[in-house]
Amino acid sequence: MAMATIEYWIQLENRPWDASPHNIDRITGQDMKEVTDKDPVDVTLTSPGTGVTTTRKMYNPLRDSDGKVKDALILRRYNPPTQPDESDAWTVPADRKVNPWDLNELDPTDNGTMGTIPGPVIECNVGDSVIVHFRNLDMRTHLVTKQVCFDLPFIGKICLPVPTQEPIDIEKRVHSLHPHGFVFKATSDGAYPLSPPDSTQPVTGILVDESLAWSKVPGFSGTLKKGDRVPPGGTFVYRWNTIGWPSTSNVWLYHDHSICDMENVELGAIGIIVIHNPADTEQEVDIRAGDPNDPSKLDPAFLPDGSPNGSPVNVRCFPFPGDFHILPHDLEGLGLRHGDVPGHAHAALPAASQRGPAAGKKPLKDDTGGTRPVLERLIQRGDLLFELDDELAVLTRLCLRRYDTPPSKGLYLQLFHTLDGVPGMIINGRTFMGNTPTMIAGRDTRMRFGVVGMGSDVHTFHIHGHRWILPGPQGNTPGAIQGSAQVQAVTQFEDTRIFGAANSFVFTIDGKSGSFMRAGGPSPDDPVGEWHMHCHVLSHMMSGMMGSLLIVKGGEFASTLPRGVPCGHDEGGGHEEPPENGGTTHQVSIENAGNDGFVPKVMNINVGDTVTWKNNDGATHTASKTGGPGPNFDTGNISSGATSAPITFNTAGTMTYQCNIHTNMTGTIQVNP
């Protein structure tokens, strides 16, 4: 098959992002208020390409050290321009889910999150070339106070402080894209400050003059663009190649690598690359199967409803035999939008509309000849949905959820990372089970997993009940490795893989039911059920890095998924009862993730005194006892800006503790008699 050149149009945008959009931790059964001690907030999202503005309730958004919602950096895919002068560039989003078979991933279009974290999946086959048209639209501002002065008759000059919004420092708003896994010239590396000027890309442009935007970049001079420092309003074209080495077939990262790259990656400026090897028919997929003439179109057979934004769950509605009038109090919970009822298998519920007023909404036809419900006219009671008429006065239909027929083979991508200002550990931009991926597969689905890490932590990837084979190259010389499809199995299965920042790996789980690689036993239905899929670092599990793999038959009723209860405190509650005369309350400040992060590092108190921990850092921390007399204590996650529950110490002695997320952080409580 001929090699192809695949073009992507990707724009970096800033807006709020909810890391727990379904308001649930299914492991503990708690909502986000109970987990983070933060109230939900209403935020306004605006799509710069279309101008669409909507208000969303967010339960676990990125927050600054003062607890205020701050913007994430979202890489968003757009359709290429159709006009000769490219006047329609960056106007039509081409959003796609990272995993269409992820039950919990929201609609990424203007009706939903307006983009994804991680950003657009860049896919190609071995031998293809990729061109990425990148535009930086980082418009972040902050509130500053300026003195505005007036000259008044008889009084003279008067100056008043006036709060105003101004752009944040330009250094923080300069961005780039840097890929792993491809080969390219230095001009397309995107790694600050090393990129040379690109002789093919003048700042004056062919169609658009960007010289004013580029003139504001610190340290920039000349007339040629540099791919490591694209300014707000500026563009750059990256050219990446795969040559023809089958060994490059893998999942890889791409991410911001400009002036403030580490901060920007922690805000979401990161994405996944998938290089396929279609010659490996036992392991791989061929992205050209959707349309040989358009390699950017995925095979619809692998996608729910044949769409990259389809849902693993469909809804069947049945009319009531007669009119059933409701009372106003029955309208509680009206407007099922994008999965805001916790613990239910409807997170990506398809519907005729996901925004706008109820009046005038017309149901659309579904694939069964019936009509799909209008979300704004739905109310939920248990596992049942009821659709109201246009006047919101009469129940017209009963609606049931069911799982779609699962794919014969599927690709499941996961990025393990962190987001600055979000308590917890993150998978694909989300944290805590019920928000993190719940991947749908069938009893005979051939599952191709791609896993990649980013951040400051080492993770493991583990799936309950499933195993995979460790692959190896055909030889150990560079030529043999480059020419290898890396499909030679070794005599080892594994169900847990350790990986660190920018490490990535792929594996395939056999599609045959009853295989040793699959859960269950000889019966075809044995694999059916939900299986944990998570990082096995204990503190990461506690911090929300838990997802699941849900094996379904297809067509069955999609009922409420299980949810647990909190573990509770250790014996004694982790807190000692204070003496009757009470004591003094002390506070430890959490300043950073270093060895000196707990301030003071040694806290001297008396028996009966109480200690709290105040998190003044941007990351989430814990304080957990590691040694000494008296009951154990564990504060649980302390999000940025939050204060732990008080812990009273009635036993004299030296107690040591650590942060379970950043184990190099240690402290001591010295309790004097």
C-alpha positions as CSV (number, residue, x, y, z in Angstrom):
1,M,0.0,0.0,0.0
2,A,1.3,3.4,-1.0
3,M,2.7,5.7,1.7
4,A,0.6,8.7,2.7
5,T,1.0,12.2,4.0
6,I,-1.5,12.9,6.7
7,E,-2.2,16.5,7.8
8,Y,-3.5,17.6,11.2
9,W,-4.6,21.1,12.2
10,I,-4.1,21.5,16.0
11,Q,-4.7,24.6,18.0
12,L,-3.7,25.2,21.7
13,E,-6.6,26.8,23.6
14,N,-7.1,27.8,27.3
15,R,-10.2,27.0,29.2
16,P,-11.4,25.3,32.4
17,W,-11.3,21.5,32.5
18,D,-13.1,19.1,34.9
19,A,-11.0,16.1,36.0
20,S,-14.0,14.5,37.7
21,P,-17.0,15.4,35.5
22,H,-19.2,12.6,36.8
23,N,-18.8,13.7,40.4
24,I,-18.1,10.3,41.8
25,D,-15.3,8.1,43.2
26,R,-16.8,4.7,42.6
27,I,-14.2,3.0,44.9
28,T,-15.4,4.9,47.9
29,G,-18.9,5.9,46.7
30,Q,-18.1,9.5,47.6
31,D,-18.8,12.6,45.5
32,M,-16.1,15.2,44.8
33,K,-17.2,17.5,47.6
34,E,-16.5,14.7,50.1
35,V,-13.2,13.8,48.3
36,T,-11.7,17.3,47.8
37,D,-13.7,19.4,50.3
38,K,-14.4,21.8,47.4
39,D,-17.8,22.9,46.2
40,P,-18.8,22.5,42.6
41,V,-18.6,25.6,40.5
42,D,-20.4,26.9,37.4
43,V,-17.9,27.8,34.6
44,T,-18.4,29.3,31.2
45,L,-16.8,27.6,28.2
46,T,-16.3,29.4,24.9
47,S,-15.2,27.8,21.6
48,P,-13.0,30.3,19.8
49,G,-13.6,28.8,16.4
50,T,-17.4,28.8,16.5
51,G,-18.1,31.3,19.2
52,V,-20.3,28.8,21.0
53,T,-20.6,29.7,24.7
54,T,-22.1,27.4,27.4
55,T,-22.1,27.1,31.1
56,R,-21.1,23.8,32.8
57,K,-21.0,22.7,36.4
58,M,-17.5,21.4,37.3
59,Y,-16.8,19.2,40.3
60,N,-13.0,18.9,40.2
61,P,-11.5,21.7,38.0
62,L,-7.9,22.8,37.9
63,R,-7.5,25.4,40.7
64,D,-4.8,27.8,41.8
65,S,-3.3,28.0,45.2
66,D,-6.2,30.3,46.3
67,G,-8.7,27.7,45.3
68,K,-9.9,29.7,42.2
69,V,-10.6,27.8,39.0
70,K,-7.8,28.2,36.5
71,D,-7.5,27.3,32.8
72,A,-6.1,24.1,31.4
73,L,-4.2,24.1,28.1
74,I,-6.2,22.0,25.6
75,L,-4.8,20.9,22.2
76,R,-7.8,20.8,19.9
77,R,-8.1,19.4,16.4
78,Y,-9.7,21.4,13.5
79,N,-10.8,20.8,10.0
80,P,-8.4,22.0,7.3
81,P,-9.4,25.2,5.5
82,T,-11.3,24.9,2.3
83,Q,-10.9,28.5,0.9
84,P,-7.8,29.3,-1.3
85,D,-6.9,32.2,1.1
86,E,-7.4,29.9,4.1
87,S,-9.8,32.5,5.6
88,D,-11.9,29.6,7.1
89,A,-8.9,28.1,8.9
90,W,-9.4,27.4,12.6
91,T,-13.2,27.8,12.4
92,V,-14.5,24.3,12.3
93,P,-13.4,22.0,15.2
94,A,-12.8,18.3,14.2
95,D,-13.1,16.9,17.7
96,R,-12.7,13.1,18.3
97,K,-12.7,11.1,21.5
98,V,-9.4,9.6,22.6
99,N,-11.3,6.3,23.1
100,P,-14.7,6.0,21.6
101,W,-15.3,2.8,23.6
102,D,-14.6,4.6,26.9
103,L,-17.9,4.7,28.8
104,N,-16.9,7.8,30.8
105,E,-15.3,10.0,28.1
106,L,-17.5,13.0,27.5
107,D,-18.6,14.5,24.2
108,P,-15.5,16.4,23.0
109,T,-17.4,18.8,20.7
110,D,-18.9,22.2,21.4
111,N,-21.7,20.3,23.1
112,G,-19.3,19.0,25.7
113,T,-15.7,19.6,26.7
114,M,-14.6,21.5,23.6
115,G,-11.5,19.3,23.1
116,T,-9.7,16.5,25.0
117,I,-6.9,15.9,27.4
118,P,-4.8,14.3,26.1
119,G,-5.1,16.2,22.9
120,P,-5.9,14.9,19.4
121,V,-4.6,11.4,18.7
122,I,-2.1,11.6,15.9
123,E,-2.3,8.3,13.9
124,C,-0.5,7.0,10.9
125,N,0.9,3.8,9.4
126,V,4.6,2.8,9.2
127,G,6.1,4.7,6.2
128,D,3.7,7.6,6.4
129,S,4.6,11.3,6.8
130,V,2.7,13.6,9.1
131,I,2.3,17.4,8.8
132,V,1.0,19.2,11.8
133,H,-0.3,22.8,11.3
134,F,0.0,24.3,14.8
135,R,-1.6,27.5,16.1
136,N,-1.1,29.0,19.5
137,L,-4.2,30.6,20.9
138,D,-3.2,30.9,24.6
139,M,-5.1,33.9,25.8
140,R,-4.7,33.5,29.5
141,T,-5.0,36.6,31.7
142,H,-4.7,37.4,35.3
143,L,-6.2,40.2,37.5
144,V,-3.9,43.1,38.3
145,T,-4.5,46.4,40.0
146,K,-3.6,49.6,38.2
147,Q,-3.5,53.1,39.4
148,V,-5.8,55.3,37.2
149,C,-5.3,59.0,37.8
150,F,-7.6,62.0,37.1
151,D,-7.0,65.7,37.3
152,L,-10.0,67.3,38.9
153,P,-10.7,71.0,39.2
154,F,-9.9,72.6,42.5
155,I,-8.7,69.2,43.9
156,G,-5.8,68.2,41.7
157,K,-4.6,64.8,40.8
158,I,-6.5,61.8,42.2
159,C,-5.4,58.2,41.7
160,L,-7.6,55.2,42.3
161,P,-6.8,51.5,42.2
162,V,-8.7,49.8,39.4
163,P,-8.6,46.0,38.9
164,T,-8.2,44.9,35.3
165,Q,-7.4,41.7,33.4
166,E,-4.1,41.6,31.6
167,P,-2.3,38.8,29.7
168,I,0.0,36.6,31.8
169,D,3.7,36.7,31.1
170,I,4.5,36.1,27.4
171,E,7.1,33.4,28.4
172,K,4.2,31.3,29.8
173,R,2.1,31.7,26.7
174,V,4.7,30.7,24.1
175,H,4.3,27.1,23.1
176,S,5.5,24.4,20.7
177,L,4.9,20.7,19.8
178,H,7.6,18.1,20.2
179,P,7.1,14.5,19.1
180,H,8.5,11.2,20.2
181,G,8.7,8.2,17.8
182,F,9.1,10.2,14.5
183,V,12.2,11.3,12.7
184,F,12.5,14.9,11.6
185,K,14.8,17.9,10.9
186,A,15.9,20.1,13.8
187,T,13.5,22.7,12.6
188,S,10.6,20.4,13.5
189,D,11.9,19.3,16.9
190,G,10.0,22.0,18.8
191,A,12.5,21.9,21.8
192,Y,13.4,25.2,23.3
193,P,15.9,26.9,22.9
194,L,17.5,24.7,20.2
195,S,15.3,25.0,17.1
196,P,17.0,26.8,14.2
197,P,15.0,29.2,12.0
198,D,12.9,27.5,9.3
199,S,13.8,28.9,5.9
200,T,10.4,27.8,4.5
201,Q,8.4,29.7,7.1
202,P,8.8,33.5,7.1
203,V,7.0,35.4,9.9
204,T,5.4,37.6,7.2
205,G,3.7,34.4,5.9
206,I,2.3,33.7,2.5
207,L,-1.3,34.5,3.4
208,V,-1.1,36.0,6.9
209,D,1.5,38.4,8.3
210,E,2.5,37.2,11.8
211,S,5.4,39.5,12.3
212,L,3.8,41.5,15.1
213,A,3.0,38.3,17.1
214,W,6.6,37.0,16.6
215,S,8.2,40.3,17.6
216,K,6.9,39.8,21.1
217,V,8.7,36.5,21.7
218,P,11.6,37.0,24.2
219,G,14.9,36.6,22.5
220,F,13.5,36.3,19.0
221,S,14.9,38.2,16.1
222,G,15.0,37.8,12.3
223,T,12.3,37.1,9.7
224,L,12.0,33.3,10.0
225,K,9.8,31.3,12.4
226,K,11.3,28.9,15.0
227,G,9.3,25.8,16.0
228,D,10.3,26.0,19.6
229,R,8.7,29.3,20.5
230,V,5.3,29.9,18.7
231,P,3.7,33.1,20.1
232,P,0.0,33.7,20.9
233,G,-1.6,34.2,17.5
234,G,1.3,32.6,15.7
235,T,1.5,29.4,13.7
236,F,4.1,26.8,12.7
237,V,4.1,23.8,10.5
238,Y,5.9,20.6,11.8
239,R,6.9,17.8,9.4
240,W,7.5,14.4,11.0
241,N,8.3,11.1,9.3
242,T,8.3,7.4,10.1
243,I,10.7,6.3,7.3
244,G,9.7,2.6,6.9
245,W,10.8,0.8,10.0
246,P,8.2,-1.6,11.4
247,S,9.8,-1.2,14.8
248,T,8.5,2.3,15.1
249,S,5.0,1.0,15.4
250,N,4.1,1.9,18.9
251,V,2.4,4.6,21.0
252,W,4.4,7.7,21.6
253,L,4.0,11.2,23.2
254,Y,3.9,14.6,21.7
255,H,3.9,17.7,24.0
256,D,4.8,21.3,24.6
257,H,8.5,21.7,24.8
258,S,8.8,25.5,24.8
259,I,9.9,28.0,27.4
260,C,7.7,26.9,30.3
261,D,7.2,23.3,29.0
262,M,7.0,21.5,32.3
263,E,4.3,23.8,33.6
264,N,2.4,23.5,30.3
265,V,2.5,19.7,30.2
266,E,1.1,19.7,33.7
267,L,-1.7,21.9,32.4
268,G,-2.7,19.5,29.7
269,A,-0.5,20.4,26.6
270,I,0.2,16.8,25.8
271,G,-1.1,14.2,23.3
272,I,-0.6,10.6,22.1
273,I,0.9,9.4,18.8
274,V,0.0,6.0,17.4
275,I,2.1,4.5,14.6
276,H,0.4,1.4,13.2
277,N,2.0,-1.5,11.3
278,P,-0.8,-2.9,9.1
279,A,1.4,-5.7,8.0
280,D,1.2,-7.2,11.5
281,T,-2.3,-8.5,10.9
282,E,-2.3,-10.5,14.2
283,Q,-1.7,-7.5,16.4
284,E,-2.4,-4.3,14.6
285,V,-5.2,-2.3,12.9
286,D,-4.9,-0.5,9.6
287,I,-6.1,3.1,9.8
288,R,-6.8,3.1,6.0
289,A,-9.4,0.5,6.4
290,G,-12.0,3.3,6.8
291,D,-11.1,4.9,3.4
292,P,-8.0,3.9,1.4
293,N,-8.1,7.3,-0.2
294,D,-8.3,9.2,3.1
295,P,-6.0,7.7,5.7
296,S,-7.3,10.1,8.4
297,K,-10.6,8.2,8.4
298,L,-10.7,5.4,10.9
299,D,-12.5,2.1,10.2
300,P,-16.1,2.7,11.2
301,A,-16.3,-1.0,12.2
302,F,-14.1,-0.2,15.2
303,L,-16.3,2.7,16.4
304,P,-19.6,3.0,18.3
305,D,-22.3,4.0,15.7
306,G,-19.5,4.2,13.2
307,S,-18.4,7.5,14.7
308,P,-15.3,8.6,16.6
309,N,-17.6,10.4,19.0
310,G,-20.2,7.6,19.3
311,S,-21.3,6.0,22.6
312,P,-20.9,2.4,23.8
313,V,-24.4,2.8,25.2
314,N,-27.6,3.4,23.1
315,V,-31.0,4.3,24.3
316,R,-34.3,2.7,23.3
317,C,-37.5,4.6,24.1
318,F,-41.0,3.2,24.3
319,P,-44.2,5.3,24.4
320,F,-46.5,5.4,27.4
321,P,-49.9,3.9,26.7
322,G,-51.6,7.2,27.8
323,D,-50.8,10.6,29.2
324,F,-49.1,10.6,32.6
325,H,-49.1,14.1,34.0
326,I,-46.4,15.1,36.5
327,L,-46.2,17.6,39.3
328,P,-43.5,20.4,39.5
329,H,-41.5,18.5,42.2
330,D,-41.2,15.6,39.8
331,L,-38.9,17.8,37.6
332,E,-36.0,17.4,40.1
333,G,-33.0,16.4,38.1
334,L,-34.4,17.6,34.8
335,G,-31.9,17.8,31.9
336,L,-29.6,14.8,31.8
337,R,-26.7,16.3,30.0
338,H,-23.4,14.5,29.8
339,G,-23.4,11.9,32.6
340,D,-23.9,14.0,35.7
341,V,-25.6,11.3,37.6
342,P,-22.9,9.3,39.4
343,G,-22.3,5.6,39.0
344,H,-24.4,5.1,35.9
345,A,-23.4,3.6,32.6
346,H,-24.6,6.6,30.6
347,A,-21.6,8.9,30.6
348,A,-21.5,9.2,26.9
349,L,-25.2,8.9,26.3
350,P,-26.2,9.7,22.7
351,A,-29.0,12.1,22.2
352,A,-30.5,14.5,19.8
353,S,-29.1,17.4,21.7
354,Q,-26.8,18.1,24.6
355,R,-27.3,21.8,25.1
356,G,-29.9,24.5,24.7
357,P,-33.4,25.0,26.0
358,A,-35.9,22.2,26.1
359,A,-38.6,24.0,24.1
360,G,-38.7,23.1,20.5
361,K,-36.3,20.2,20.7
362,K,-37.1,17.5,18.2
363,P,-36.1,13.9,18.7
364,L,-33.8,12.4,16.1
365,K,-34.2,9.0,14.5
366,D,-32.1,6.2,16.0
367,D,-30.6,3.2,14.2
368,T,-33.6,1.0,15.1
369,G,-36.2,3.3,13.4
370,G,-37.3,4.8,16.6
371,T,-36.3,8.2,18.0
372,R,-33.5,9.1,20.3
373,P,-34.4,11.2,23.4
374,V,-33.7,14.8,24.0
375,L,-31.4,15.1,27.0
376,E,-33.0,18.4,28.2
377,R,-36.3,16.6,28.5
378,L,-35.1,13.6,30.5
379,I,-35.4,12.8,34.2
380,Q,-33.9,9.8,35.8
381,R,-35.3,7.6,38.5
382,G,-32.9,4.7,39.3
383,D,-31.9,3.0,36.1
384,L,-34.9,4.3,34.2
385,L,-35.1,7.4,32.1
386,F,-38.4,9.3,31.4
387,E,-38.8,11.7,28.5
388,L,-41.2,14.6,28.9
389,D,-43.2,16.4,26.3
390,D,-42.2,19.8,25.0
391,E,-44.1,21.6,27.7
392,L,-42.4,19.5,30.5
393,A,-45.8,18.5,31.8
394,V,-46.4,14.9,30.6
395,L,-44.3,11.8,30.6
396,T,-44.3,10.6,27.0
397,R,-41.8,7.8,26.9
398,L,-39.9,5.3,29.0
399,C,-36.2,5.0,27.9
400,L,-33.8,2.2,28.6
401,R,-30.0,2.0,28.2
402,R,-28.3,-1.0,26.6
403,Y,-24.8,-1.7,25.5
404,D,-23.9,-1.6,21.8
405,T,-22.5,-4.6,20.1
406,P,-18.8,-4.5,21.1
407,P,-16.1,-4.2,18.4
408,S,-14.3,-7.2,16.9
409,K,-11.1,-5.4,17.6
410,G,-10.4,-2.2,19.3
411,L,-7.6,0.3,20.3
412,Y,-7.5,1.5,23.9
413,L,-5.2,4.4,24.7
414,Q,-4.3,5.6,28.2
415,L,-2.0,8.3,29.4
416,F,-1.0,8.2,33.1
417,H,-0.1,11.7,34.3
418,T,-0.9,14.5,36.7
419,L,-2.6,17.9,36.2
420,D,-1.4,20.9,38.2
421,G,-4.1,22.1,40.6
422,V,-6.1,18.8,40.6
423,P,-6.0,16.5,43.6
424,G,-5.3,13.0,42.6
425,M,-3.5,11.0,39.9
426,I,-4.8,11.3,36.4
427,I,-5.6,8.9,33.5
428,N,-6.5,10.7,30.3
429,G,-7.2,14.0,32.0
430,R,-9.5,12.5,34.6
431,T,-9.2,11.1,38.1
432,F,-11.1,8.7,40.4
433,M,-13.0,5.7,39.1
434,G,-16.3,6.6,37.5
435,N,-14.4,9.4,35.7
436,T,-11.3,7.6,34.5
437,P,-11.6,5.3,31.5
438,T,-14.1,2.4,31.7
439,M,-13.2,0.6,28.4
440,I,-15.9,-1.4,26.7
441,A,-14.9,-4.7,25.0
442,G,-16.6,-7.9,24.0
443,R,-16.0,-11.5,24.9
444,D,-14.1,-12.0,21.6
445,T,-12.8,-8.4,21.1
446,R,-9.1,-8.4,20.1
447,M,-7.9,-5.6,22.5
448,R,-4.9,-3.5,21.5
449,F,-3.7,-1.4,24.4
450,G,-1.4,1.6,24.2
451,V,-0.1,3.0,27.5
452,V,2.2,6.0,28.0
453,G,3.4,7.9,31.1
454,M,4.3,11.5,31.8
455,G,5.1,13.5,34.9
456,S,7.4,13.0,37.9
457,D,6.2,9.6,38.9
458,V,6.8,6.0,38.1
459,H,3.6,3.9,37.5
460,T,2.5,0.4,36.8
461,F,-0.2,-0.8,34.5
462,H,-2.3,-3.7,35.6
463,I,-5.5,-5.4,34.4
464,H,-7.4,-7.9,36.6
465,G,-8.0,-11.2,35.0
466,H,-6.1,-10.6,31.8
467,R,-2.5,-11.2,30.6
468,W,-0.4,-10.4,27.6
469,I,2.8,-11.7,26.0
470,L,6.2,-9.9,26.2
471,P,7.3,-9.2,22.5
472,G,10.9,-9.1,21.3
473,P,12.8,-8.0,18.2
474,Q,14.2,-10.4,15.6
475,G,17.8,-9.9,16.5
476,N,19.9,-7.3,18.4
477,T,21.6,-5.3,15.7
478,P,20.3,-1.9,14.6
479,G,19.4,-3.2,11.2
480,A,17.6,-6.2,12.5
481,I,15.6,-4.0,15.0
482,Q,14.7,-1.4,12.4
483,G,13.4,-4.2,10.1
484,S,11.6,-6.1,12.8
485,A,7.9,-6.1,13.3
486,Q,8.6,-7.0,17.0
487,V,6.0,-9.8,17.1
488,Q,8.3,-12.7,18.2
489,A,6.8,-13.9,21.5
490,V,9.0,-14.9,24.4
491,T,8.0,-17.5,26.9
492,Q,6.6,-15.1,29.4
493,F,3.2,-13.6,30.2
494,E,2.6,-10.5,32.3
495,D,-0.3,-8.7,33.8
496,T,1.6,-5.7,35.2
497,R,4.1,-3.4,33.5
498,I,6.2,-0.7,35.1
499,F,6.8,2.5,33.2
500,G,8.0,6.1,33.8
501,A,7.8,9.5,32.3
502,A,7.6,9.3,28.4
503,N,7.9,5.5,28.6
504,S,5.3,3.8,26.3
505,F,4.3,0.3,25.3
506,V,1.7,-1.6,23.3
507,F,0.3,-5.1,23.7
508,T,-2.6,-7.1,22.4
509,I,-4.9,-9.4,24.3
510,D,-6.1,-12.3,22.3
511,G,-9.7,-12.1,21.1
512,K,-10.5,-15.7,21.6
513,S,-12.8,-16.4,24.6
514,G,-11.3,-19.0,26.9
515,S,-7.7,-18.1,26.0
516,F,-5.2,-18.0,28.8
517,M,-4.9,-14.3,28.1
518,R,-8.5,-13.7,28.9
519,A,-10.4,-13.7,32.2
520,G,-12.7,-16.5,33.2
521,G,-12.7,-20.1,32.2
522,P,-14.0,-22.3,29.4
523,S,-17.5,-20.9,29.1
524,P,-17.8,-18.1,26.5
525,D,-19.5,-15.9,29.1
526,D,-16.9,-16.3,31.8
527,P,-15.0,-13.0,30.8
528,V,-18.2,-11.0,31.1
529,G,-18.0,-8.4,33.9
530,E,-16.1,-5.4,35.1
531,W,-12.3,-5.7,35.8
532,H,-10.1,-3.3,37.6
533,M,-7.5,-1.6,35.3
534,H,-5.1,0.6,37.3
535,C,-1.7,1.7,38.5
536,H,-0.6,-0.6,41.3
537,V,1.5,1.9,43.2
538,L,-0.6,2.0,46.4
539,S,-0.6,5.8,46.9
540,H,-1.6,6.3,43.3
541,M,-4.5,3.9,43.6
542,M,-5.6,5.8,46.7
543,S,-5.3,9.1,44.7
544,G,-7.7,8.0,42.0
545,M,-5.5,6.3,39.3
546,M,-8.1,3.5,39.0
547,G,-10.1,2.6,35.8
548,S,-11.8,-0.5,34.6
549,L,-12.3,-2.9,31.6
550,L,-15.9,-3.8,31.1
551,I,-16.6,-6.9,29.1
552,V,-20.1,-7.1,27.7
553,K,-22.1,-9.3,25.5
554,G,-23.8,-6.5,23.6
555,G,-27.5,-5.6,23.7
556,E,-27.9,-6.2,27.5
557,F,-29.4,-3.7,29.8
558,A,-26.8,-1.1,31.0
559,S,-27.6,-0.8,34.7
560,T,-26.0,1.1,37.4
561,L,-22.3,0.1,37.9
562,P,-21.1,-0.9,41.5
563,R,-19.9,1.7,43.9
564,G,-18.1,1.1,47.2
565,V,-17.9,2.8,50.6
566,P,-15.0,4.6,52.3
567,C,-12.5,2.4,54.2
568,G,-12.8,4.6,57.3
569,H,-10.1,5.4,59.8
570,D,-7.7,3.0,61.4
571,E,-8.6,1.6,64.8
572,G,-9.1,4.6,67.0
573,G,-10.1,6.6,64.0
574,G,-6.6,7.8,63.4
575,H,-7.4,10.4,66.0
576,E,-7.0,10.2,69.8
577,E,-9.7,11.7,72.0
578,P,-8.4,14.9,73.5
579,P,-8.2,15.2,77.2
580,E,-11.0,17.1,79.0
581,N,-8.9,20.3,79.4
582,G,-8.2,20.4,75.7
583,G,-4.9,21.5,74.1
584,T,-3.2,23.8,71.6
585,T,-3.8,23.5,67.8
586,H,-0.7,23.7,65.6
587,Q,-0.4,23.8,61.9
588,V,2.2,22.3,59.5
589,S,2.5,24.1,56.2
590,I,3.1,22.1,53.0
591,E,5.3,24.3,50.8
592,N,6.6,22.0,48.0
593,A,7.2,18.4,47.0
594,G,10.8,18.3,48.2
595,N,12.4,16.8,51.3
596,D,11.8,20.1,53.1
597,G,8.2,20.3,52.0
598,F,6.7,20.0,55.5
599,V,7.3,23.3,57.4
600,P,8.4,22.9,60.2
601,K,10.0,19.6,59.4
602,V,10.0,18.8,63.1
603,M,6.9,20.0,65.0
604,N,7.2,20.1,68.8
605,I,3.9,19.8,70.7
606,N,2.6,18.6,74.0
607,V,0.4,15.7,74.9
608,G,-3.2,16.7,74.1
609,D,-2.3,19.1,71.4
610,T,-3.8,19.0,67.9
611,V,-2.1,19.3,64.5
612,T,-3.5,20.2,61.0
613,W,-1.7,20.3,57.7
614,K,-2.4,23.2,55.3
615,N,-1.4,22.6,51.7
616,N,0.2,25.8,50.3
617,D,1.6,23.9,47.3
618,G,0.0,23.5,43.9
619,A,0.1,19.7,44.0
620,T,-1.9,17.3,46.1
621,H,-0.2,15.8,49.2
622,T,-0.9,13.5,52.2
623,A,0.5,13.2,55.7
624,S,0.7,9.5,56.8
625,K,2.3,8.0,59.8
626,T,5.3,5.8,59.2
627,G,6.6,5.2,62.7
628,G,6.4,5.9,66.4
629,P,4.0,5.2,69.3
630,G,0.2,5.8,69.4
631,P,-2.4,5.1,66.7
632,N,-1.8,5.4,63.0
633,F,-2.9,8.5,61.2
634,D,-3.5,9.3,57.6
635,T,-4.9,12.7,56.5
636,G,-5.9,11.4,53.1
637,N,-5.5,13.6,50.0
638,I,-5.0,17.3,50.9
639,S,-5.7,19.3,47.7
640,S,-4.0,22.6,46.9
641,G,-5.2,25.3,49.3
642,A,-7.0,22.8,51.6
643,T,-6.5,22.0,55.3
644,S,-6.5,18.5,56.7
645,A,-8.8,17.3,59.4
646,P,-7.3,17.9,62.9
647,I,-5.4,15.1,64.5
648,T,-4.9,15.0,68.3
649,F,-1.9,13.4,69.9
650,N,-2.3,12.0,73.4
651,T,0.8,9.6,73.4
652,A,4.2,11.0,74.2
653,G,7.0,10.1,71.8
654,T,8.4,10.8,68.3
655,M,6.1,10.1,65.4
656,T,7.4,10.2,61.8
657,Y,5.2,10.7,58.7
658,Q,5.5,11.1,55.0
659,C,3.5,12.2,51.9
660,N,2.2,9.0,50.3
661,I,2.2,10.6,46.9
662,H,5.7,12.1,47.1
663,T,7.5,9.7,49.5
664,N,10.6,11.8,49.7
665,M,8.6,14.3,51.8
666,T,9.0,13.4,55.4
667,G,8.3,15.1,58.7
668,T,8.3,14.5,62.5
669,I,5.9,15.2,65.3
670,Q,7.7,15.3,68.7
671,V,5.0,14.9,71.4
672,N,6.3,16.0,74.8
673,P,4.8,14.6,78.1
